[in-house]
Amino acid sequence: MPVPYWRLSGFYGLYFALIGCIMPFWGLYLQYQTFSAEDIGLLLALFSFVRIFAPNLWASLNYSLDHIIAPIWLMRLGSLLMLLSFLGFYWATELWHYAVVMLIYGFFWSAILPQYETLTLSHIKDNMSTYSNMLLWGSSGFILMAAGLGWVFDYLSIQYLPVVMLIIMLLIVINSLVLPAAENDDGNINVDDDINDTGHIENTFEAKSSNKKIEQSRAVKIGVCSFLVINILLQITHGPYYVFFTIYLQQFNYSNTMIGTLWSLGVLAEIVLFWKISFFMHRWSLRELVIGSLFLTAMRWFITAYFADNVALLMFAQCLHAFSFALLHVVSISYIGIFWPGKRRLHGQALYSGLGFGLGGAIGAMAAGGAWSAYGTSAVFSAVAVIALMALVIAYFGLPKENKLD
């Protein structure tokens, strides 16, 4: 079956263009609606909180209903419900209205990405170079939207942001309708294990001795737990960035155009890294890449904490987004293929999205909202830099040293 490269790439372009609306400007839009910093942190925490269980629920639906409805139709249904639920913002007037709509919208928004990821990786047979090339289009969509809206909102009111988001969601629905299903592919993975719906591992490794079986079982459990905890901590560190970075830059009198440019610069660095991903993947182990990226993540937050008024240093810190997100994401996708092979990949994707972006994102957003006013911006970004170093220590001791488990 030929790979529908442009249609899959088109989804990433649209999905990350939608993120290019949410991350730089949704907090600003909520501020325009007269919500306080604590309210904004709460609302975005709810948006992340729903990601804890939504991907896992949809993954379970895929398995339980696969004889009734094809997984691709569940993905299409999720896209349509995402669009329809977002219309609720035109009804919302109170804080609890926004909270309800963000929970419902966030549920469907977060559920479709793991399904698309699984579909994509099935089509491309886990080819990380092709996957990175597709993510280039996602990064390009983010840049165009973040930079373009930054310029637009210097002249027009941010009240028009929901209209832009609705148009993008409609295009995502259309894209889902023209994508073909992929052939089932169990892959050729070095690990043969059974993973139940909650992500617990029942190892069935072939080994020459019972001692080796026990050793490999322990390595898998430690590796999986370390992988998930690292991603939770990583997303906690991004909480202040995703929720308050735009508002933070406004305190230094940056224009909306400049703010959009700074957001775009980080994603432009992503594009360069995706383009040269083989340079990193062929020279260092997955564990080494995680350790190095987490060190650069900590450096990024320290610079953001104390040098936000220095444009050159802030631009350098934004370029480190290539490591704090892009490289760590590609490495995480590789780890998912190791820990959750074949048809179990969707559960791995769901756990990665739910615990990392969901639980970690919710904790980061909630904590940022409460600490922002109480302790100040420098203290908040310094704290998440320390958390990144904690994740580095876990990666050093917990992740497998080789890119396989046998």
C-alpha positions in Angstrom: 0.0 0.0 0.0 1.5 3.4 -1.0 2.1 5.8 1.9 -0.3 8.8 1.8 2.6 11.1 2.7 1.0 14.4 1.9 -2.3 13.7 3.6 -0.5 12.5 6.8 1.8 15.5 6.6 -1.2 17.7 6.1 -2.7 16.5 9.4 0.5 17.4 11.3 0.6 20.8 9.6 -3.0 21.5 10.7 -2.8 20.0 14.1 0.3 21.9 15.0 -1.1 25.1 13.5 -3.9 24.6 16.0 -1.3 24.3 18.7 0.2 27.5 17.2 -3.1 29.2 18.2 -3.4 27.6 21.6 0.0 27.9 23.1 1.0 31.4 22.3 -2.4 33.1 22.4 -5.0 31.1 24.3 -3.8 32.4 27.7 -3.9 35.9 26.2 -7.4 35.3 25.0 -8.5 34.2 28.4 -6.9 37.3 29.9 -8.9 39.3 27.3 -12.0 37.6 28.8 -10.9 39.2 32.1 -9.8 35.9 33.8 -7.0 36.2 36.5 -3.7 34.3 36.4 -5.0 31.7 38.8 -8.1 31.2 36.7 -6.1 30.9 33.5 -3.8 28.4 35.2 -6.8 26.4 36.4 -8.5 26.4 32.9 -5.4 25.2 31.1 -4.7 22.7 33.9 -8.2 21.2 33.2 -7.3 21.2 29.5 -4.3 19.1 30.3 -6.0 17.0 33.0 -8.5 15.5 30.6 -5.5 14.3 28.5 -4.7 11.8 31.3 -7.6 9.5 30.5 -8.9 10.5 27.1 -6.2 8.8 25.0 -6.4 5.6 27.1 -10.2 5.5 26.8 -10.0 5.9 23.0 -7.3 3.3 22.8 -9.6 0.9 24.7 -12.5 1.7 22.4 -10.3 0.9 19.4 -9.7 -2.6 20.8 -13.2 -3.3 22.1 -15.0 -2.0 19.0 -12.6 -3.1 16.3 -15.0 -5.7 15.0 -17.9 -3.2 14.9 -16.2 0.0 13.7 -12.9 0.5 12.1 -10.3 2.5 14.2 -10.0 5.1 11.4 -13.8 5.9 11.8 -13.3 6.4 15.5 -10.5 8.8 14.7 -12.8 10.6 12.3 -15.6 10.7 14.9 -13.1 12.2 17.4 -12.2 14.9 14.9 -15.8 15.9 14.3 -16.7 16.0 18.0 -13.6 18.1 18.7 -15.0 20.7 16.2 -18.6 20.6 17.6 -17.5 20.8 21.2 -15.4 23.9 20.5 -18.5 25.8 19.5 -19.4 25.8 23.2 -17.0 28.7 23.7 -19.6 30.9 22.0 -22.0 30.0 24.7 -19.6 30.3 27.7 -19.7 33.5 29.8 -18.7 32.3 33.3 -15.6 30.5 34.6 -17.4 27.2 35.1 -18.8 27.5 31.5 -15.2 27.7 30.2 -14.1 24.9 32.4 -16.8 22.6 31.1 -16.2 23.4 27.5 -12.4 23.0 27.9 -12.9 19.6 29.5 -15.1 18.4 26.6 -13.1 20.0 23.9 -9.8 18.8 25.4 -11.1 15.3 25.6 -11.6 15.0 21.9 -8.6 17.2 20.9 -6.2 15.0 22.9 -7.8 11.7 21.9 -7.1 12.1 18.1 -3.4 12.6 18.2 -2.4 9.1 19.4 -4.7 7.6 16.9 -3.1 9.6 14.1 0.4 8.8 15.4 -0.4 5.1 15.3 -1.9 5.3 11.8 1.1 7.2 10.6 3.7 4.8 12.0 1.7 1.9 10.6 1.8 3.4 7.1 5.5 4.2 7.3 6.6 1.0 9.0 8.2 2.8 12.0 10.7 4.7 9.7 11.9 7.5 12.0 13.4 9.5 9.1 10.0 9.6 7.3 8.3 10.4 10.6 10.6 13.3 11.2 10.0 14.6 7.7 6.3 14.6 8.4 6.8 16.4 11.6 8.6 19.1 9.6 5.2 20.1 8.2 3.8 20.2 11.7 6.5 22.6 12.8 5.9 24.7 9.6 2.2 24.9 10.4 3.0 26.1 14.0 5.4 28.7 12.7 3.1 30.1 10.1 0.2 30.3 12.6 2.2 31.7 15.6 4.1 34.3 13.6 1.1 35.2 11.4 -1.3 35.6 14.3 1.3 37.6 16.3 1.3 40.1 13.5 -2.5 40.1 13.0 -3.1 40.7 16.7 -1.0 43.8 16.6 -3.8 45.2 14.5 -6.9 43.2 15.3 -8.5 42.1 18.5 -7.6 38.7 19.9 -11.4 38.0 20.1 -11.1 36.6 16.6 -8.9 33.7 17.7 -11.7 31.2 18.1 -12.8 31.8 14.5 -9.3 30.9 13.2 -9.2 27.8 15.4 -12.6 26.6 14.1 -11.4 26.9 10.5 -8.4 24.8 11.3 -10.5 22.1 13.0 -12.8 22.0 10.0 -9.8 21.3 7.8 -8.7 18.5 10.2 -12.1 16.9 9.9 -11.8 17.0 6.1 -8.3 15.6 6.2 -9.5 12.6 8.4 -12.1 11.8 5.8 -9.6 11.4 2.9 -7.0 9.4 4.9 -7.0 5.6 4.1 -6.7 2.9 6.8 -3.3 1.2 7.3 -2.5 -2.5 7.0 -2.0 -4.1 10.4 1.7 -4.4 11.2 3.0 -6.1 14.3 6.5 -4.9 13.6 9.7 -6.7 14.2 10.7 -5.7 17.7 13.4 -7.2 19.9 11.1 -7.4 22.9 8.2 -9.8 23.0 6.0 -8.9 26.0 2.3 -8.7 26.9 1.0 -5.4 28.1 -2.5 -5.1 29.5 -4.8 -2.1 29.1 -3.3 -0.3 32.2 0.2 -0.5 30.8 1.5 -3.2 33.2 4.0 -5.5 31.7 3.9 -9.3 31.9 7.3 -10.3 30.4 7.7 -13.4 28.3 11.3 -12.9 27.2 13.1 -15.9 25.8 16.2 -16.4 27.9 18.7 -19.1 28.6 18.3 -19.1 32.3 15.7 -18.1 34.9 18.2 -15.5 36.3 18.4 -13.8 32.9 14.6 -13.7 32.7 14.4 -12.0 36.1 17.1 -9.6 35.1 15.4 -8.7 31.9 12.0 -8.4 33.6 13.5 -6.0 36.1 15.2 -3.9 33.4 11.9 -3.6 31.4 9.9 -2.5 34.5 12.5 0.0 35.6 12.9 1.3 32.0 9.1 1.7 31.5 8.6 3.4 34.8 11.6 5.7 34.3 10.4 6.6 30.8 6.9 7.6 32.0 8.2 9.5 35.1 10.7 11.4 32.9 7.9 12.5 30.5 5.7 13.6 33.4 8.5 15.7 34.8 9.3 17.1 31.4 5.8 18.3 30.8 5.7 19.8 34.3 8.7 22.0 33.3 6.8 23.2 30.3 3.7 24.3 32.3 4.8 27.9 32.9 6.0 28.2 29.3 2.7 27.0 27.7 0.5 29.0 30.1 2.2 32.3 30.8 5.1 32.8 28.3 3.2 35.2 26.2 2.0 37.2 29.2 5.5 37.0 30.7 7.0 38.6 27.6 4.4 41.4 27.6 5.8 42.4 31.0 9.0 43.3 29.1 7.1 45.3 26.4 7.5 42.8 23.6 5.1 43.4 20.8 2.7 40.6 19.7 4.7 40.4 16.5 7.9 39.8 18.4 6.2 37.3 20.7 4.9 35.3 17.8 8.4 35.4 16.3 10.0 34.1 19.5 7.5 31.2 19.6 8.2 30.5 15.9 11.9 30.6 16.5 11.7 27.6 18.8 9.7 25.6 16.3 12.1 26.7 13.5 14.8 25.1 15.5 12.6 21.9 15.6 12.6 21.9 11.8 16.4 22.0 11.6 16.6 19.1 14.1 14.0 17.0 12.3 15.9 17.6 9.1 19.1 16.3 10.7 17.6 13.7 13.0 19.7 10.9 11.6 22.8 12.8 12.8 21.7 12.4 16.4 20.1 8.9 16.1 23.1 7.3 14.5 25.7 8.8 16.9 24.2 8.5 20.4 22.0 6.0 22.2 18.4 6.9 23.1 19.4 7.2 26.7 22.3 9.5 25.9 20.0 11.7 23.8 17.5 12.0 26.7 20.3 12.9 29.2 21.7 15.6 26.9 18.3 17.0 26.0 17.3 17.3 29.6 20.4 19.2 30.5 19.7 21.7 27.7 16.1 21.9 28.9 17.3 23.0 32.4 19.6 25.5 30.7 16.7 26.9 28.7 14.5 27.5 31.8 17.3 29.2 33.7 17.9 31.6 30.8 14.2 32.3 30.6 14.1 32.9 34.3 16.8 35.5 34.5 17.6 36.9 31.0 14.2 37.4 29.4 15.0 41.1 28.9 18.0 40.1 26.7 16.7 39.4 23.2 19.8 37.5 22.1 19.9 35.1 25.1 16.1 34.6 24.9 16.4 33.7 21.2 19.1 31.2 22.1 16.9 29.7 24.9 14.0 29.4 22.4 16.3 27.5 20.0 16.8 24.9 22.7 13.2 24.0 22.2 14.6 21.7 19.5 15.9 19.5 22.3 13.4 20.1 25.1 10.6 19.0 22.8 11.5 17.9 19.3 14.4 15.5 20.0 12.8 14.2 23.2 9.6 13.5 21.3 11.3 11.5 18.6 13.3 9.5 21.1 10.1 8.9 23.1 8.4 7.5 20.0 11.3 5.2 19.6 11.0 4.0 23.2 7.3 3.4 22.7 8.2 1.0 19.8 10.6 -0.8 22.1 8.4 -1.0 25.3 5.0 -1.5 23.5 5.6 -3.4 20.2 3.1 -4.1 17.4 -0.6 -3.7 18.2 0.2 -2.6 21.7 1.7 0.6 20.4 -1.6 2.5 20.7 -1.6 1.8 24.4 2.0 3.1 24.6 1.0 6.2 22.7 -1.9 6.7 25.0 0.1 6.3 28.2 2.8 8.6 26.8 0.2 11.3 25.9 -2.0 10.8 28.9 0.7 10.7 31.7 3.1 13.1 30.0 1.1 15.8 28.3 -2.0 15.1 30.4 -0.9 14.6 34.1 2.4 16.4 33.7 0.8 19.2 31.8 -2.0 19.6 34.3 0.4 19.7 37.3 2.6 22.2 35.5 -0.2 24.5 34.5 -1.9 24.3 37.9 1.3 24.9 39.8 2.4 27.7 37.5 -1.0 29.5 38.0 -0.7 29.4 41.8 3.0 30.2 42.0 3.1 32.9 39.4 1.6 35.6 41.6 3.0 34.2 44.9 6.7 33.8 44.1 7.3 35.6 40.9 8.4 34.6 37.4 12.1 34.0 38.0 11.3 31.6 40.9 8.8 29.6 38.8 11.2 29.1 35.8 14.1 28.3 38.2 12.0 25.7 39.9 11.1 23.9 36.6 14.8 24.0 35.6 15.6 22.0 38.8 12.8 19.6 37.9 14.4 19.0 34.5 17.7 18.1 36.3 15.7 15.7 38.5 14.5 14.0 35.3 18.0 13.9 34.0 19.1 11.9 37.1 16.2 9.4 36.6 17.2 9.0 32.9 20.8 8.3 33.9 20.0 5.5 36.3 16.7 4.2 35.0 16.7 4.0 31.2 18.3 1.0 29.4 21.8 1.7 28.1 21.1 0.1 24.7 18.3 0.8 22.2 16.9 -2.7 22.8 16.0 -4.9 25.8 17.4 -8.3 24.7 
